[in-house]
Amino acid sequence: MLRTALKPQWILALVGALAVASVFVLLSQWQFDRSQSEAPPPVTTTETPVELTAHFEPFRPMLAADADQVVTASGRFLPQEQVLVAHRIDEGREGYWVVAPFSVDDAPGDAAIAVVRGWQPDPTPPGPAPEGELEVTGRLLPTEAPLDQAPVDGAYASLSVAQLINLWDVDAYSGFLAAFDVRTAAGEDAGAVATGLDAIEIGPQPQERQVNWLNVFYGIEWVVFAGFAVFLWWRLVVDDYRREQEELADEDEDDLAATTDLDADARQSTDSRSEDQ
C-alpha cells in the first residue's frame, strides 16, 4: 500500500489534507483560548480607590481589567428621573436599587454615569438625590443586558445603560457605580443611609477564571475535524490500493483462463493426431 500512497496525486492530496487539518487545529486552539475568561485584577489593585476619569473612559466597552475597580468621581446628580431596578437582594431580602444619573467632572463629552445610590424594600418613589457638588466612591461594574419587558411598578428588570441613556437623554459611561460613600464638598455624609436608603455592599469578583464549556466543545470538534481530514486521505488511498489489487486479480484470472484454454486446445489437437494415426 506504500507504493500507492507514494503516487504523486496522493502525495499532493496528503499535503492538502495536512493543510486543512492545520487550519482546524488553529481554530481549535482559538476556541480553547476563548473558553477561559480574562482573570479579573487582583484584590490588592481593585480595592485601592482611583479616579474614574483616569481609570475608564466613556463611549467604549468595559473590559474585565476595567471592571470591579473601586473608583471616586466628583460631580453632581442630574435632575433626570431616578430609576428603580427590581429583584435586588439585600441581606436576604428582595427589593429595589435606586439609580440616578451622575454628571462626572472633567469627563469627555460631559458624560454621566449611572450610580446605584442604595436599596429600598418597595417600589415607592425614592427621595431626591442629594444636590450640589459631591464626591462618590463606589465599585465600577459593567452594564447589564437589557431585558425586553416593560417596567413593572415603574421598576426595570435590569440595570442596562442602553435603556437608561434613552430615558435620561444623556451621554453615559458603559457601566455603573455601586456607591459605597457619597460626600458633600464640606465632607458631610450624603450617602444611602443619610438619604433614607439602605447601603449596598458589592464585593470584588472571584479571582478564578471562568470556563465557557461551549467553547471547549467547539475546540474538541475542530480537533475531530482535523483528524477526519487525515482519515479521509488514508481511506481514499486504501480504496485506490484495493481497486488496484482487484484489477491485478482480474488480470490474473484472465491470464489463467487464457492459459487453460490454450492447454485445452493443445490436448484436443494431440488427441486428434492420435486418432488419425
Phi, psi and omega in degrees: 000337179298322179298322178293317181295336182272005174297145182307318183294327180280332173294316177296321179295323178295318178300316178296319180295319179293325178295315178297317180297324178296318178298318179296321179295319178296320177295323177297316179299321179297318179293320179295322178296323181282347184288341178248125179290157179295134181294138178292160177299153180296154182300327180299336179269312187292332186271000175264112185299139175229164178290133179302315184294335178273340185264322188213145181248150175287171174068021173216152181296153179268126178268170180298327180289340180273323187286162174078358181281137172281125184230164173239147180217133176259143179162210181211152177288139179277158183282358180300161184301136173283155185238142173258138176242120188278170174062044177251131186264133176224110180053044177083356180256140178268133181203220190223139169276144174255119187240133181225150177281136183236118178283120185268125177299137176065016177283142178303133179067020182053039183290152176249166176228142177287129181240125173279107184286328183172193185235145174220155189278344185224167184274022177294150180303129182285164175293162183295151176289151179298148183258169176086181180289130185225161170237122183252133173241129181192180181265130179277124184230152181286154178299149175271162180286141177290145177251135185279072176206148182288150177302137178256125184056032179079006183250137177277155181275342179214160178263084182257118179297326179301321177286320185291322181292332174290325179286317185272340181058051177223156170285141187215160172292153178272051179186184181217164178252127169268103190288129172263327186210136176230126182233145174281173178299333179274000179088009180280150181288124176231027183280199187300307185297321181292342181246020173086018179242166173271138178289148178250149178231118177239116183280175179292160179293155171301144186277344181285153176287145177267137182258128175263103186292336178297318177294325177298315179296320176298320178299318178296321179300317180295324176296318177298318178298321179297315178296324181293326179299316178289320179299320180298319177300312180299321181294321178294321177296316179300317179298319179296318179298315179296323178297319177297317180296322178294320178296319177296321178295319178297319178296319178297321179294319179296318179296318179296319180294320179296318179297319179297318179297318179296318178297320180294318179296320181295317180295319180297320179294320179296317180296322180295319179295322181294321180294321182293327178287000000 
